[in-house]
């Protein structure tokens, strides 16, 4: 087991402490969130009763396989808690998510939860968001025009010539669980994340973006020998 995998497992195990019997629980997507689901399953088999809402088809498949009880967000909202990972996080608890392409459902579930706890290993911690390319989910119709509008919006905020890469998988355009496309926008460093989020969200054809600003209540970060807990103040 690599150090990074060990860190992911440690932080996933720590997140179990926040789960209480009878909760309505959002299940995140990505490798760390999947480890959490795997560690949660024995608790359920031992008698803990939970109703869960997955944020992706992949998470749903894993949860069913492990015997977790799933329902829909519309039936359960508001949720008590969502546990999810992140591609980047800063000490303000702002995040970039969407490396796996599930940002839309992840944000919908997070926004319908009383608390969002984010779990990650120390490699995901950054002083400023933007090293990880920011995913922007767009409609397939007119996506090149939408991308041009994104570039114009970025330039107006001082981010000129930001590379926008249409995500590919197996030689074709990647499609999200909701049937949309993703442009990965390589900023390097984002100067003002809330302002950027507002500008992206105002562009017609943008379905969602991977900036999760002010949404996380707690951040768990695993490093050598410890899991650091950072609460929103």
Steps between C-alpha positions, in 0.01 A plus 500: 500500500644837400516786748230687308265201509569459873421869555174466305398199707589680825293806416208287380508311830504828695189617315307202639503675838257759364241246384219427746231234496186610316670761284407595146845494341643628172772279351765679297698391196866434435763269646497636857121513516484142372732389781260666742209301352700177534578575865140603569355171377608287803333755731176454308530122509551528877164675534554870433195627309566756228324625189749607237502718189788434258651782295588282200400180327838349596445575868146364476626172352762461774254585778241249374767231473598561863142487625431866574142624472464763228228752431459813292588851604143620442370238742754572776605866480613674706780255578668497839852463363696448182852354494692575182852546371670785315759554230628811677428673830631809673492598867188709440327169421444603140535218250549392142305186418404321182812311396281193469229693318234482773504866607136575413348224712761553771407867529125431496535245781739721699264796475216282633702391805513657844874426513764419238812328630783483249764227527834513319866416533767768544582514127165672441577792734609819322565861607289623208256313277575451132795265464247227422315592179153632577225284345209686342200290394322632191224395263609316188295742290716802419786385720769668290315831524465450875874436522569826318277686746687335786832623360361851470374492858834373626687775315270765648605379846870514415546135401613530141569207267373236741519160323154342468521130426190304400523186712548178306461135593592208276545735206158667521355790696437405862137524608382540857229289661263779395613488135701824496856587395785629714764762425803484729635853549865521600538822701812420696374724781157655545514860617144536634306173515158642602513761223606239246219266610243775449635587155496139382151439635363797306592354159207336313573134432715450809329231704735511800863556597736332742549791739336409831516829687376526859334158491723278715448511877799281589814393318689186600855483361715190548878523519780304669380384838188713530174622355468877532148632563419849374159647583339794326503800732 
